[in-house]
């Protein structure tokens, strides 16, 4: 099975440690462009650009960095609770033209009620998914070139059209969510269901549910996993760097973050928190699956930790469940993009490393074939 491997643009900032500004990197466009260009040259299939009040706008970021890349796809967050489907369809079609048909959209219904309230959105959990379903129905029809008349509970349009079509016949929709309402939306509307990195048995249950729901509607859905990675030449090095990543965290900081996350109505966030329960002594929640990132980071909170062979084997375990794409990240994102590609890409089925990384090094101090032989010692 060929796997699609995506990387991540850290539009809320980057650094070597979690929970501290020490050695922090601001999410400037030049820095994000560096990561995008590196991802493109290394052979990643795309990059995820997230959304949130603490992030740069994902649509502006995508349009800013895309011209510096050649083949990289851009998985751009689409907040269905902000804006409306007609204007968003125009923006998506335009961005697909800007990227030359390399746009993907990651649908986000929203899981933080406080953040949503600050944006003027006061819908309950299931209401958000119902509104998202109406939004996507209109949105997909518009991008398909249809004239749309629609009257629902949350959205209404009359004779809506999108005059300038995208390059792609239909921009693929990704989506993640762990509640029954989210699974129903995934089965009905999206192309790829993307789950955060839970233990394989839990992921298998989610895949089975979404797949069955989609089949009942005569649809098929593909599956992906969103994970962090800490891969090193040896497993001991990887675990040491996992510990180092959270070494600047204190218990008070962890407690405050966990208290805030507990106030969210996101089922997925609750599942992430349940893996570690805010404790440092129970972070390996499945073989090589480490929940330390989730101590202070919302959303995807787990990382695969180990040497290259081990991490590749864990990815294949997910692939055996029906997962054919992974959205990965690591701190700092520029260096870790290189590290993962160099160590793990050669071990994954169907992966072709980009010319810059696959080409054998010739000449100079990195090519043993051309290094001068040491002088023979005198007898």
C-alpha positions as CSV (number, residue, x, y, z in Angstrom):
1,X,0.0,0.0,0.0
2,X,1.3,3.4,-0.9
3,X,1.0,5.9,1.9
4,X,0.6,9.7,1.7
5,X,2.7,11.5,4.2
6,X,1.9,15.1,5.2
7,X,3.9,17.5,7.4
8,X,2.6,20.5,9.4
9,X,3.0,24.3,9.3
10,X,3.2,25.6,12.9
11,X,1.2,28.8,12.4
12,X,1.0,29.4,16.2
13,X,4.8,29.2,16.7
14,X,7.5,26.6,17.0
15,X,10.4,25.7,19.2
16,X,12.5,23.1,20.9
17,X,10.5,22.8,24.1
18,X,6.8,22.7,25.0
19,X,5.2,25.1,27.4
20,X,7.9,27.8,27.3
21,X,9.1,30.6,25.1
22,X,12.7,29.5,25.6
23,X,14.2,29.0,22.1
24,X,10.8,29.8,20.6
25,X,10.3,30.7,17.0
26,X,7.6,33.2,15.8
27,X,5.3,31.9,13.0
28,X,6.6,34.3,10.4
29,X,5.8,33.8,6.7
30,X,9.5,33.4,5.8
31,X,9.9,30.7,8.4
32,X,6.7,28.9,7.4
33,X,7.9,29.1,3.8
34,X,11.2,27.5,4.8
35,X,9.2,24.5,6.2
36,X,7.0,24.3,3.1
37,X,9.9,24.4,0.7
38,X,11.8,21.7,2.7
39,X,8.7,19.5,2.8
40,X,8.3,19.9,-0.9
41,X,11.9,19.0,-1.7
42,X,12.0,16.1,0.8
43,X,9.0,14.4,-0.9
44,X,6.2,15.0,1.6
45,X,2.8,14.9,-0.2
46,X,1.4,17.9,1.6
47,X,1.2,20.1,4.7
48,X,-1.6,20.7,7.1
49,X,-2.3,24.4,7.9
50,X,-4.3,24.6,11.1
51,X,-6.9,27.1,12.4
52,X,-7.6,28.8,15.7
53,X,-7.5,32.1,17.4
54,X,-3.9,31.5,18.3
55,X,-2.9,30.8,14.6
56,X,-2.2,32.9,11.6
57,X,-5.0,32.7,9.0
58,X,-4.6,29.4,7.2
59,X,-5.9,30.7,3.8
60,X,-3.5,33.7,3.8
61,X,-0.6,31.4,4.8
62,X,-1.4,29.0,2.0
63,X,-1.5,31.7,-0.6
64,X,1.7,33.2,0.7
65,X,3.9,30.0,0.7
66,X,2.4,28.0,-2.2
67,X,4.2,29.9,-4.9
68,X,7.6,28.8,-3.4
69,X,6.7,25.1,-3.9
70,X,6.3,22.9,-6.9
71,X,4.2,19.8,-6.0
72,X,3.3,20.1,-2.3
73,X,-0.4,20.0,-1.5
74,X,-2.0,22.3,1.1
75,X,-4.5,20.9,3.6
76,X,-6.1,24.2,4.7
77,X,-8.4,24.4,7.7
78,X,-12.0,25.3,6.8
79,X,-14.0,26.6,9.8
80,X,-17.6,26.0,8.7
81,X,-18.9,28.2,11.6
82,X,-17.2,31.3,10.2
83,X,-18.3,32.9,7.0
84,X,-20.8,31.3,4.6
85,X,-20.7,28.6,2.0
86,X,-21.0,30.8,-1.0
87,X,-18.1,33.2,-0.2
88,X,-16.0,30.3,1.0
89,X,-16.6,28.4,-2.3
90,X,-15.3,31.4,-4.2
91,X,-12.2,31.6,-1.9
92,X,-11.6,27.9,-2.2
93,X,-11.8,28.0,-6.0
94,X,-9.5,30.9,-6.1
95,X,-6.9,29.3,-3.8
96,X,-7.1,26.1,-5.9
97,X,-6.2,28.2,-8.9
98,X,-3.3,29.9,-7.0
99,X,-1.9,26.5,-6.0
100,X,-2.5,24.9,-9.5
101,X,-4.9,22.4,-8.2
102,X,-3.1,21.5,-5.0
103,X,-5.7,22.5,-2.5
104,X,-7.2,20.2,0.1
105,X,-9.6,21.3,2.8
106,X,-9.7,20.2,6.5
107,X,-13.2,20.8,7.8
108,X,-13.4,22.1,11.4
109,X,-16.7,22.4,13.0
110,X,-15.1,23.8,16.2
111,X,-14.6,22.2,19.7
112,X,-13.8,25.1,22.0
113,X,-16.9,26.9,23.0
114,X,-15.0,29.9,24.5
115,X,-13.1,30.4,21.3
116,X,-16.3,30.1,19.3
117,X,-18.1,32.6,21.5
118,X,-15.2,35.1,20.9
119,X,-15.9,34.7,17.2
120,X,-19.7,35.2,17.7
121,X,-20.7,31.6,17.4
122,X,-23.1,30.3,20.0
123,X,-24.1,26.9,18.7
124,X,-24.2,23.7,20.8
125,X,-22.1,20.7,20.0
126,X,-24.5,18.8,17.8
127,X,-25.9,22.0,16.3
128,X,-22.4,22.8,15.0
129,X,-22.2,19.5,13.1
130,X,-25.7,20.0,11.7
131,X,-24.8,23.5,10.5
132,X,-21.5,22.1,9.0
133,X,-23.5,19.5,7.1
134,X,-25.7,22.1,5.5
135,X,-22.7,24.3,4.8
136,X,-20.8,21.4,3.1
137,X,-23.8,20.4,1.0
138,X,-24.1,23.9,-0.5
139,X,-20.3,24.3,-0.7
140,X,-19.8,21.0,-2.6
141,X,-22.6,21.7,-5.1
142,X,-21.2,25.2,-5.8
143,X,-17.7,23.9,-6.5
144,X,-19.3,21.2,-8.8
145,X,-20.7,24.0,-10.9
146,X,-24.3,23.7,-9.9
147,X,-26.8,26.5,-9.3
148,X,-27.9,26.0,-5.7
149,X,-31.3,26.6,-4.1
150,X,-31.1,25.5,-0.5
151,X,-33.2,26.1,2.7
152,X,-32.1,24.5,5.9
153,X,-32.2,25.3,9.6
154,X,-28.8,27.1,9.5
155,X,-28.2,28.1,5.9
156,X,-30.4,29.4,3.0
157,X,-29.3,30.4,-0.5
158,X,-31.2,31.2,-3.6
159,X,-29.8,30.7,-7.1
160,X,-26.2,30.7,-5.7
161,X,-23.4,30.1,-8.2
162,X,-19.7,29.9,-8.3
163,X,-18.6,31.6,-11.5
164,X,-14.9,30.7,-11.5
165,X,-14.4,27.0,-10.9
166,X,-11.4,25.4,-9.1
167,X,-8.8,23.6,-11.1
168,X,-9.8,20.3,-9.5
169,X,-13.2,18.8,-10.4
170,X,-13.8,18.7,-6.6
171,X,-11.6,19.9,-3.8
172,X,-11.1,16.9,-1.5
173,X,-12.5,17.3,2.1
174,X,-10.8,16.0,5.1
175,X,-12.4,16.0,8.5
176,X,-11.9,14.7,12.1
177,X,-14.2,14.3,15.0
178,X,-14.9,11.6,17.6
179,X,-18.6,12.1,18.5
180,X,-21.5,10.3,16.9
181,X,-22.5,13.6,15.3
182,X,-19.0,13.9,13.8
183,X,-19.0,10.3,12.5
184,X,-22.4,10.9,10.8
185,X,-21.1,14.0,9.1
186,X,-17.9,12.2,8.0
187,X,-20.0,9.4,6.5
188,X,-22.3,11.8,4.6
189,X,-20.0,14.5,3.4
190,X,-16.2,14.1,3.5
191,X,-13.6,12.2,1.5
192,X,-11.1,11.5,4.2
193,X,-11.8,10.9,7.9
194,X,-8.7,12.0,9.9
195,X,-8.4,10.8,13.5
196,X,-5.9,11.9,16.1
197,X,-3.3,9.3,17.1
198,X,-5.1,7.0,19.6
199,X,-4.0,3.4,20.2
200,X,-4.6,1.2,17.2
201,X,-7.5,-0.7,18.7
202,X,-9.3,2.6,19.4
203,X,-8.6,3.8,15.9
204,X,-9.9,0.6,14.5
205,X,-13.2,1.1,16.2
206,X,-13.6,4.6,14.8
207,X,-12.7,3.5,11.3
208,X,-15.3,0.6,11.5
209,X,-18.0,3.0,12.6
210,X,-17.4,5.6,10.0
211,X,-17.0,3.0,7.3
212,X,-20.3,1.3,8.2
213,X,-22.1,4.6,8.3
214,X,-20.7,5.6,4.9
215,X,-21.6,2.2,3.4
216,X,-25.2,2.6,4.5
217,X,-25.3,5.8,2.4
218,X,-23.7,4.2,-0.6
219,X,-20.4,6.0,0.0
220,X,-16.8,5.2,0.7
221,X,-14.4,7.2,2.9
222,X,-10.6,7.0,3.2
223,X,-8.8,7.3,6.5
224,X,-5.8,9.1,8.0
225,X,-4.1,9.6,11.3
226,X,-2.7,12.9,12.7
227,X,0.4,12.3,14.9
228,X,3.6,13.9,16.1
229,X,6.8,11.9,15.6
230,X,10.1,11.8,17.6
231,X,12.3,9.5,15.6
232,X,16.1,9.1,16.1
233,X,18.8,6.7,15.1
234,X,18.3,4.8,18.3
235,X,15.2,4.3,20.5
236,X,17.1,5.4,23.6
237,X,17.9,8.8,21.9
238,X,14.2,9.2,20.9
239,X,12.9,8.6,24.4
240,X,15.5,11.0,25.8
241,X,14.4,13.7,23.4
242,X,10.7,13.0,24.2
243,X,11.6,13.7,27.9
244,X,13.6,16.8,26.8
245,X,10.6,18.2,24.9
246,X,8.6,18.5,28.1
247,X,11.5,19.1,30.5
248,X,10.6,22.8,31.0
249,X,7.0,22.1,32.0
250,X,6.0,22.4,35.6
251,X,3.0,20.8,37.2
252,X,1.1,24.0,37.7
253,X,1.3,24.8,33.9
254,X,0.0,21.3,33.1
255,X,-2.8,21.6,35.6
256,X,-4.0,25.0,34.1
257,X,-3.9,23.7,30.6
258,X,-5.8,20.5,31.5
259,X,-8.4,22.5,33.4
260,X,-9.0,24.7,30.4
261,X,-9.3,21.7,28.0
262,X,-11.7,20.0,30.4
263,X,-14.1,22.9,29.8
264,X,-14.3,22.1,26.1
265,X,-17.2,20.1,24.6
266,X,-14.9,18.3,22.2
267,X,-15.2,14.5,22.5
268,X,-11.8,14.1,20.7
269,X,-10.1,16.4,23.2
270,X,-11.6,14.4,26.1
271,X,-10.3,11.2,24.5
272,X,-6.8,12.8,24.3
273,X,-6.9,13.9,27.9
274,X,-8.0,10.4,29.0
275,X,-4.9,8.9,27.6
276,X,-2.6,10.6,30.1
277,X,-4.9,12.3,32.7
278,X,-2.4,15.0,33.2
279,X,0.2,12.7,34.7
280,X,3.8,12.4,33.6
281,X,4.2,8.8,34.8
282,X,1.7,7.2,32.4
283,X,2.6,8.8,29.0
284,X,3.4,5.7,27.0
285,X,-0.3,4.8,26.3
286,X,0.4,2.1,23.7
287,X,3.8,0.7,22.5
288,X,5.8,3.7,21.3
289,X,2.7,5.9,21.4
290,X,3.5,8.8,23.8
291,X,0.9,11.3,25.1
292,X,3.3,13.9,26.5
293,X,2.5,16.5,23.8
294,X,-1.1,16.5,25.0
295,X,-0.1,17.7,28.5
296,X,-0.1,21.3,27.2
297,X,-1.1,21.2,23.5
298,X,-4.7,21.0,22.4
299,X,-5.8,18.8,19.5
300,X,-3.4,16.0,18.5
301,X,-1.5,15.1,21.6
302,X,0.3,11.9,20.9
303,X,3.7,11.1,19.3
304,X,5.3,8.0,17.9
305,X,8.7,7.6,19.6
306,X,11.5,5.3,18.6
307,X,14.1,4.5,16.0
308,X,13.2,4.5,12.3
309,X,12.4,0.8,12.1
310,X,10.1,1.0,15.1
311,X,8.3,4.1,14.0
312,X,7.8,2.7,10.5
313,X,6.4,-0.5,12.0
314,X,3.9,1.4,14.1
315,X,2.8,3.4,11.0
316,X,2.3,0.1,9.2
317,X,0.1,-1.1,12.1
318,X,-2.3,1.8,11.4
319,X,-2.0,1.1,7.6
320,X,-3.1,-2.4,8.2
321,X,-6.4,-1.0,9.7
322,X,-7.1,0.8,6.4
323,X,-5.2,4.1,7.0
324,X,-3.5,5.3,3.9
325,X,-2.3,8.8,4.9
326,X,-0.6,10.4,7.9
327,X,-0.3,14.0,8.9
328,X,2.8,14.3,11.0
329,X,4.7,17.0,12.9
330,X,7.7,17.4,15.2
331,X,9.4,20.1,17.2
332,X,11.1,22.1,15.7
333,X,9.2,21.5,12.5
334,X,12.0,22.4,10.1
335,X,14.7,20.1,11.5
336,X,12.2,17.3,12.2
337,X,10.9,17.4,8.6
338,X,14.4,16.5,7.5
339,X,15.0,13.9,10.2
340,X,11.8,12.0,9.6
341,X,12.3,12.0,5.8
342,X,15.9,10.9,5.9
343,X,15.3,8.1,8.5
344,X,11.8,6.8,7.8
345,X,10.9,7.4,4.2
346,X,13.1,4.6,2.9
347,X,11.3,2.1,5.1
348,X,7.7,3.0,4.1
349,X,6.0,1.1,1.2
350,X,5.5,3.0,-2.0
351,X,7.5,6.1,-0.8
352,X,9.7,7.8,-3.4
353,X,12.1,10.3,-1.8
354,X,12.5,13.6,-3.6
355,X,15.5,14.1,-5.9
356,X,17.3,16.2,-3.4
357,X,17.2,13.6,-0.7
358,X,17.3,10.4,-2.8
359,X,20.3,11.4,-4.9
360,X,23.5,9.7,-3.8
361,X,25.9,12.3,-2.5
362,X,28.9,12.6,-4.9
363,X,32.0,14.4,-4.1
364,X,33.1,16.3,-1.1
365,X,33.4,15.0,2.5
366,X,30.1,13.0,2.3
367,X,31.1,10.6,-0.3
368,X,33.4,7.8,0.9
369,X,34.1,6.7,-2.7
370,X,36.0,9.8,-3.5
371,X,37.7,10.4,-0.1
372,X,41.5,10.1,-0.3
373,X,42.9,6.9,1.1
374,X,44.9,7.3,4.2
375,X,48.7,7.2,3.7
376,X,50.3,3.9,4.5
377,X,52.4,4.0,7.6
378,X,56.1,3.4,7.3
379,X,57.2,0.1,8.6
